[in-house]
Amino acid sequence: MDLDALVAIDVHTHAEIDDHGHESLPPELMAASAKYFKGAMADGRTPSVDDLAAYYRERRMAAVVFTVDAESVLGHPPIANEDVAAAAARHPDVLVPFASIDPHRGAAGVRAARRLVKEHGARGFKFHPSLQGFFPDDRLAYPLYEVIEELGVPALFHSGQTGIGAGTPGGGGIRLKYSNPLCLDDVAADFPGMTVIIAHPSFPWQDEALSVATHKANVYIDLSGWSPKYFPPQLVQYANSLLKHKVLFGSDFPVVTPDRWLADFETLQIKDDVRPLILKENAIRALGLR
């Protein structure tokens, strides 16, 4: 990966379908997500990882790519982490593979985490507390964090409201309470050697996310999942000042495209010297790419 040639690094993209046609979500949740994020992708909600790589290569960007293992709650087998890593390995110039392990997998998940980093090249881990049905500060997940910290790779956590299940009866059974970013305060304190990335503007808990990221040196915030024109003012204020070295460009592709995100980011009141930090430099440090 030629970091100097890249114009940006997107730290938040999704592998939504594998080489065998298996999708990351059950059909009813995938359909609801497509409706919620209407207009995101002209050519469909589920591009392949190879398509994703071509898309980012054309734009001279790199991207972190992952899926979500939430089988214990959804009853839907995830896309295999090994398949995501193998697809990313075909495109090392533009893709950085993360893995996802349901904390409910226990000791087997811990063994898998070590194997995925050491044998398959995973460069970090994605958690989605609402989909996986756990509070991030639940000791259930601590054995996983221990191995992630030991391996020296970051952990990225969904925060705030989710479009998955939105608009369906009962939200598809998905509970928002698990994704309050204040739960990550204990995680960051108990694992100071693990980089924690709080994903998304954390509606309705934006101030909690800003507080944790300001207080804990090992915590970053990614800006994925929302058009920048909808960012709350306090997020923009902190990105321009106290957190200018800790805020990361993320789109949430394919549900939000980097083209739309960057077009709206151009109109945001971000200082000229901060823009390159958000778009690339902060990610290089947070992901350990240099």
N, C-alpha and C positions, 0 to 999 in steps of 0.2 A: 504494500500500500504506500503510494507516494503522497505523504501527508501534505507536502508543500504544494502539490498540484491540485489538491482538493479545495473547492470553494466553501464546502460546509460538511459537517458530520451530523447526520440525523440519528439521535440515540434511541429512537422509539419507532420501530416498524414491526409488522406482524406477518408471520408465515401462516396463511389461512388455509392452505391446501397442500397435500403432499403429492408425490409423484404417482400415487395410486388413486387419486381423486378423493381421498378422505379429508373432510373439512375439520377445522379446529373446533367448531361449535355444532351442537345438534341443530337440525334443520329449522326448528321453530325460532331458536335464538338467532341464527344467522339471518333469517328473513326479517326479524324484528330489527336487527342491527342495520341491515341494508336500508330499511325504511327510515330509521332514526337518522342515519348519516346520508340521506338521499343526495345524489349528485356528487358523491365523493370521487368515484372512479367511473369514467365513461365506459370502460370496457369490462366492468364487473367488480364484484365485491371480493373476489378470491383469486388474484393473480398468483402465479407460481413464484417460488423463490428465484428461479432463473429469470422470470419476467421482471421481478423486483430489481435484480442486479442490473439488468439491461437498462431499466428506467433510471436508476441512480448513476450508472456509468455515463449515460447520455448527458446528464446534468453535472458531471464532474463532482459528484458527491459520494460519500460513503454512508453506510447505514448499519446500525445494530439491528439484528433480526432475531425474533424469538416467537415461540408460541406459548400457550398457557396450559399447564397440566392441572385440570380441575375435575378429574374423573370421580373423586369421592363425593362431590356435591352434584355434578351434572349427570353422572352416570354415562358419560360420553368419552370414549378413549381419546387421548390427546394425539396430536401429531408427534411422532417419535422425535425426541431431541437429537438422536443420532442422524435422522434424516435431515433435520435443519442444519446440523453441523456439516454433514456431507455436501449439502447443496451450497452452503457458504464457502466450503473449501474449493468448490469449482470457480469461485469468484473472489479470491482473496484480495484483489485490488480494490474492492468496493464493499465487501460485507464482513461484519464482525458478528459471529454467532454467540448468542446467549442461550442458556438452557432454562427449563422451567420444571420444577419438581413440586408436586403436591406435598405439603408438610405432613399430611396424614399418612404418607407412605412409611414414615418412621425410619427404622434402621436401614431398610432397603433403599430408601431415598437418599440417605446419607452416603451409602456405598456408591449409588449411582452418580451423585454429585462429584465425588472424587474421580470416578472413572471418566465422566464426561469432560472434565477439564484435562486430565492427564492423557487420555487416549483419543479423545475426539476434538480437542481444541476449543472447547467452550471458553469464552472470555468473560462470562458473568452469568447472573441468574435473574430471572424475572418472576416476581410474585404478584398475584392479583387477589388480595385478601377477600374481596366480596365474592368472586367466583369460587375461590378455594375454601371459603367458609371458616376463616380463622382470624383472630386478632394478631397482628404482627408481633406483639409483645407476649404472646402466649408461649410458655416454655416448651410447648409441643414443637415449635420451630427452631429452638435453640441449638439442637445438635446439627441442623443444617447450616445455621449461621457459623457455628464453630469451624466447620470444614471450609466454608466459603472464605472466612477470615484467614484461615491457615493457608489456603491456596492463593490468597492475594488478589482476588477478583471482586468486582462490585456486585451489589444486589440492588435491583430496581423494583420499586413497589408502586403498583397502582394506588392512587389516592382519590378521594372525593367521589362524586357521582359517576356512574358508568352508563354508557349507552347500551350495554349488553342487558337485555331484558326490559329496557325502557319502553313504556307504552303497552306492555302486556299485562294481563291480569296478575296482580301480585308481583309484578316485576320479574316474572319467571322464577320466583322463589329466591332471587338474589337479594341479599341484605346489604344496604349501604353502610351500616354501622361499623363494619369491619375495616373500612378504608379511611378512617379519620387519621390524618398524618401525625397527630400527637402520639399515637401508639408507637411511632417510630423513634420517639425520644428515648425510651428505655433501650431499644435495639441499638441505637447509635452509642448510648452510654456504656452498654454492656459489651459491645464489640467495637471498640475505638479504632481497631485496625482494619475494619471493613468499611469500604466506601458505600454509602447508602444514597440512592437516587430516588427522590420523591417525584413520581410521575404526575404530570398534568397540573394546571391550575386547580387547586383542591377544593372546589365548590362543594359544600358550603363552609369549608374549614381553611380558607386561604391564610388567615392570620396565624393559625396553628402551624402551618407548613413554613411560613416565613420565620416564625419564632424558632422552630427546631433547626432550620438551616442556618440561622444567624448564630445560634448558641453552640452547635456541634460542628467542629471543623471537618468532620468526615461526611457531612450531609450536603447533597446538591439537590437542585430542583430542575426537572425538565419541563418544557413548555408545550408538550404535545396534547393533542386531542381537542384543542380549541383554536379557532382563528385568533390571531393576535389582536384583532380589533375588539374582541370581547374580553380581553384581559382586565381584571380588576385594577384600579389605579394603584393600590398599594403594592401589587406585584410589579408593575412597571417602575414604581419609585425605588423599590429594593433592588431590582435588576440593574438600575442605573447607578446604584450607590453601594450599600453594604454587601450586596450579593453579586456584584458584577463579575466576580471570578468563580461563581458557584451556580450559575444559571446556564442551562443547556438547550440548544435547539433540538426539538423533537416534533415530528409531525403526527404520528399515529397512523401512518400509511398502512393500508389503503383507504381507511375511512376519512382521513384528511390528507390531501396530497401536499408534498413540499412546495409545489408551484403555488397553490393557494396560500399556504402558510407564509411563504417568503414574500409574496405580493402584498399581503396585509402587514407583514412585519416592516416593510419599507415605509409605511405610513405611520408607524408607531414612534412615539417620541423617545427614542433611544439614542444616547450619545454616540457620536461617531467612533470614539475610541472603545466603546463597549460592544458595538455590533460584532466585530471579528472575534471577540471573546466568546460571545454567546453562540455564534455560528460554528466555531471550530476549536478555538484554542482551549476553552474550558473542557471540552469533550476529550481532547487529546490527553489532558492531565487526568481527568476522572476515570478514563478507560485504560490508562497506562499504555498508550499506543506509541509513545516516543521511545 
